[in-house]
Amino acid sequence: MSMTKPIATTRSATGIPTGKLAVWWVIGSEIVIFGGLLASYIMHRLGHPQWAEYASHTNAWFGGTNTFVLLTSSLFAVLAHHAAEQGDGKTAAKWLWATCAGGAIFAGIKAVEWTIEIQHGYTITANGFWSFYYTAAGLHALHVIAGCIIMLIIANDARKGIELHRVELIGIYWHFVDIVWIFLFPLLYIAK
């Protein structure tokens, strides 16, 4: 018995491959989630000038380092996509593993940062600023972790030369996660 791909993966009414369309739909819904959260944060921040003092206790060095880590990991995702386009699944997998390592470093730095903040009494229940901080940064961190899990699955297949088009799809998602952080970093760490 031969295995055939479902027709939905090879053609679509829009002319966009179904997988890519699905990723953009996911990103659209994530924009609504993060957009609402960030708009709410900005409105509360404008209405509570004392939040500037609370924000002064965030560690811009941790945030800046994580920004560098995510931007570098996005470069690795681009290199993985380039390798996949060339049909080089093994190289694509290596770059995806490097991208995922960046995600793991990001999560590790975030864990250290939060441990220090919590030890100083800056918990999610300390005040409204810290509630927004942990909610926004935590939701973002969950997206990083989910992206890494999916990326490892795709890297395993790419290493075997299977479904190389999915390298681009996880890359699109990863760039979105990176862009969200580009908004979070200045709002939570720099705007003091």
C-alpha positions in Angstrom: 0.0 0.0 0.0 1.5 3.4 -1.0 1.2 6.3 1.3 -0.1 9.4 -0.4 -0.2 12.9 1.1 -3.6 14.4 1.9 -4.6 16.8 -0.9 -4.8 19.7 1.6 -1.0 19.7 1.8 -0.4 20.0 -1.9 -3.0 22.5 -3.1 -5.3 25.1 -1.6 -7.9 27.5 -3.0 -5.8 30.5 -1.9 -2.7 29.5 -3.7 -0.9 29.4 -0.4 0.2 26.0 0.9 -2.1 24.9 3.7 0.6 24.6 6.3 1.8 28.2 5.7 -1.8 29.4 5.8 -2.3 27.6 9.1 0.8 29.2 10.6 -0.4 32.6 9.6 -3.8 32.0 11.1 -2.1 31.0 14.4 0.0 34.1 14.3 -3.0 36.2 13.6 -4.7 34.8 16.7 -1.5 35.3 18.7 -1.4 38.9 17.6 -4.8 39.4 19.1 -3.7 37.8 22.4 -0.4 39.7 22.7 -1.9 42.8 21.3 -4.6 42.9 23.8 -2.2 42.2 26.7 0.2 44.9 25.6 -2.5 47.5 24.9 -3.9 46.8 28.4 -0.4 47.1 29.9 0.2 50.4 28.1 -3.2 51.8 29.3 -2.5 50.8 32.9 1.0 52.1 32.7 -0.2 55.5 31.6 -2.7 55.5 34.4 -0.3 54.5 37.1 2.8 56.6 37.1 4.2 54.7 40.1 4.7 51.7 37.8 7.9 53.5 36.6 9.4 52.9 40.1 8.3 49.2 40.0 9.8 48.8 36.5 13.1 50.1 37.7 13.6 46.8 39.5 13.6 44.8 36.3 17.1 43.8 35.2 17.8 45.4 31.8 21.0 43.3 31.5 19.0 40.1 31.6 16.4 41.5 29.2 19.1 42.8 26.8 21.0 39.5 26.9 17.8 37.6 26.1 17.1 40.0 23.2 20.5 39.2 21.8 19.9 35.5 22.3 16.6 35.5 20.5 17.8 37.7 17.6 20.8 35.3 17.1 18.4 32.3 17.3 16.3 33.9 14.5 19.4 34.1 12.4 19.9 30.4 12.9 16.2 29.8 11.9 16.9 31.7 8.6 20.0 29.6 8.0 18.0 26.5 8.6 15.4 27.6 6.1 18.1 28.3 3.6 19.6 24.8 4.0 16.1 23.3 3.7 15.5 25.2 0.5 18.8 23.7 -0.9 17.5 20.2 0.1 20.1 19.8 2.8 18.0 18.4 5.7 21.0 17.5 7.9 22.3 21.1 7.8 18.8 22.4 8.3 18.4 20.2 11.4 21.7 21.4 12.8 20.6 25.1 12.5 17.2 24.2 14.0 19.0 22.6 17.0 21.1 25.8 17.3 17.8 27.8 17.2 16.4 25.6 19.9 19.5 26.0 22.0 18.9 29.7 21.8 15.4 29.2 23.1 16.7 27.0 25.9 19.3 29.7 26.8 16.5 32.3 26.8 14.4 30.2 29.2 17.4 29.5 31.4 18.2 33.2 31.7 14.5 33.9 32.4 14.5 31.3 35.2 17.5 32.9 36.8 16.0 36.4 36.5 12.7 35.4 37.9 14.3 33.5 40.8 16.2 36.7 41.8 13.1 38.9 41.4 11.0 36.6 43.5 13.7 36.4 46.2 13.5 40.2 46.4 9.7 40.1 46.8 8.8 41.0 43.3 6.1 38.4 42.8 3.1 38.2 40.5 0.9 39.4 43.5 3.2 42.3 44.5 1.3 44.8 42.5 -0.3 45.4 39.0 3.0 46.0 37.3 4.5 42.7 38.4 1.2 40.9 37.5 1.5 42.3 33.9 5.2 41.6 33.8 5.0 37.9 34.8 1.9 37.4 32.6 3.4 38.9 29.5 6.9 37.5 29.9 5.5 34.2 31.1 3.2 33.8 28.1 6.1 34.7 25.8 8.3 32.1 27.5 5.6 29.5 27.0 5.6 30.3 23.3 9.4 29.9 23.3 9.2 26.5 25.0 6.4 25.3 22.7 8.3 26.6 19.6 11.4 24.6 20.8 9.4 21.4 21.2 7.9 21.7 17.8 11.3 22.6 16.4 12.9 19.5 17.7 10.2 17.4 16.1 10.8 19.2 12.8 14.6 19.0 13.1 14.3 15.2 13.6 12.4 14.9 10.4 14.6 17.4 8.5 17.7 15.3 9.5 16.1 12.4 7.6 15.2 14.7 4.7 11.5 14.5 5.5 9.0 17.4 5.2 11.7 20.0 4.7 9.0 22.6 3.9 8.1 22.6 7.6 11.5 24.2 8.4 10.1 27.4 6.9 6.9 27.1 8.9 8.6 26.8 12.3 10.9 29.7 11.2 7.9 31.9 10.6 6.5 31.1 14.1 9.9 31.7 15.6 10.3 35.1 14.0 6.9 36.0 15.4 8.0 35.0 18.9 11.1 37.1 18.4 9.0 40.2 17.3 6.8 39.9 20.4 9.9 40.0 22.5 11.1 43.1 20.6 7.9 44.8 21.9 8.1 43.3 25.4 11.7 44.3 26.1 11.4 48.1 25.9 8.0 48.1 27.6 9.0 46.0 30.6 12.7 46.7 30.9 13.6 50.1 29.4 10.5 52.3 29.9 11.3 53.3 33.4 
